[in-house]
Amino acid sequence: MARLDVIMPQMGESIAEGTLSRWLKAVGDEVKRDEPIFEISTDKVDAEIPAPAAGVLAEILVQQGETVPVQTVVARMETDKAAFAAGVLPAGVAPAAAGAKSVGGPPPKSEGSTTSPALSHPTAPTPALASPAGNGNSFEDRVRTRSSPLVRKIAAEHGLEITAMQGSGVAGRVTKKDLLPYLAGGAKQGAAPSRGSMPPSMHAPGGVDTHAPAPDAWPGDLVEPMTPMRQRIAQHMVQSRRTSAHVTSFMEIDFTRVARIRAAQRAAVQAATGFKLSYMPFIISAVVDGLKKFPVMNAAVSGNSIIYRKQYNIGIAVALEWGLIVPVIKKADDLSLSGITRALNDLAGRARAKKLDPREVQDGTFTITNPGIFGSLMGTPIISQPQVAILGVGAIEKRPKVITGTDGEDTIAIRTCAFFSISFDHRIIDGAVADEFLAFVKKSIESFPESGI
């Protein structure tokens, strides 16, 4: 038999751990080389992980929902199918029974299922255990134990398992304050503290502020844990609100000229790129020109300093069935409308297929979100840190508008229009500058050149 370890991959230099969100294969299933066998969720991206070789999934070591350090062995494969069939499993154990979790996610929920108030605080994915061989001072050790050396020492002296705690420190790190209730209460040695007994924390799972009383589940309610992606979205949104002084301005933009150009060039662009020409490439092009004219909109805040980015990396929010992700079009200023169309569709398609590389969701300098595709007229989007502004695009639709003719007379005409919103960080961007930027984008779209394709 030839056993092969399947490991939790390193999905980016800054990523130290990953959550195994779903097994796509069960023990005993035959697997082709490069066929996806499980899904992971990291701080940057969700992805499907392919099999390193062809064979049979012989053993699952990490279950769905568990978070483990990178390079952890999550499963083992048997590359010799005949040897596996000859008796790799214990007697009486069917292949399907060897996996602790069913393939395809958590078990289905029956209608009318109920839960007790004791289940109203869903347990987050199990944190990674600290490596016994580690000295507790490495970066990976600190990530796994989510605490300082002092806290780990106190926990060890009193037999507390801090890897099972949800701390109140930054990123959920367990602090000395978090240990006090267990020390005062005489917690049993070696027992993991109950999550439900933790004191209120502003860094609870999902970044939810628990200073208000936590709601209890009522009879008939359905309670389920947040997915790792939903937890990250919640944490990032709350963090951004606390970090930036959010202000939002709105303007209505006339897309009638762009609609005409788009209709005339749609066939040529689709023939060249294989994708339909949407309004978004026109918007991205106008935004990049605006960022060049107003550099503070393409900046970041570092303490008391302002970093003016010289790259124009445009993040595009993509709605997924299981959450939201923002792939980044790098160096968008170097691309034509056709190039933007190609990059936009490629990134969005791979985001939905969970094929993005973590680097493709990093280093954005400005973000555009498009709730208008769902019919929303306008909104106040939250800034993606550490950026300082985000553009919201409302529904692009035909409306009756009053326009002035060449003879000075006002008439009512049908125009293709949309409301744009710009949420900006008032720490470094004044309202006048944000409005000038949005006015520039408006003018650029309304006077878009015919030769811009």
Secondary structure as UniProt FT lines:
FT   STRAND          3..7
FT   TURN            13..14
FT   STRAND          17..23
FT   TURN            27..28
FT   STRAND          30..31
FT   TURN            33..34
FT   STRAND          36..41
FT   STRAND          46..50
FT   STRAND          55..60
FT   TURN            64..65
FT   STRAND          67..69
FT   TURN            70..71
FT   STRAND          73..78
FT   HELIX           81..85
FT   TURN            86..87
FT   TURN            91..92
FT   HELIX           95..98
FT   TURN            103..104
FT   TURN            111..112
FT   HELIX           117..119
FT   TURN            132..133
FT   HELIX           139..145
FT   HELIX           149..157
FT   TURN            158..159
FT   HELIX           162..164
FT   HELIX           170..172
FT   HELIX           176..184
FT   TURN            185..186
FT   TURN            189..190
FT   HELIX           195..197
FT   TURN            202..203
FT   HELIX           205..207
FT   TURN            219..220
FT   HELIX           228..243
FT   STRAND          246..254
FT   HELIX           256..273
FT   HELIX           280..293
FT   HELIX           295..298
FT   STRAND          299..302
FT   TURN            303..304
FT   STRAND          305..308
FT   STRAND          314..316
FT   STRAND          318..320
FT   TURN            321..322
FT   STRAND          323..325
FT   STRAND          328..329
FT   TURN            330..331
FT   HELIX           332..334
FT   HELIX           337..352
FT   TURN            353..354
FT   HELIX           358..361
FT   STRAND          366..369
FT   HELIX           371..374
FT   TURN            385..386
FT   STRAND          389..393
FT   STRAND          397..404
FT   TURN            406..407
FT   STRAND          410..425
FT   TURN            426..428
FT   HELIX           431..446
FT   HELIX           450..452
//
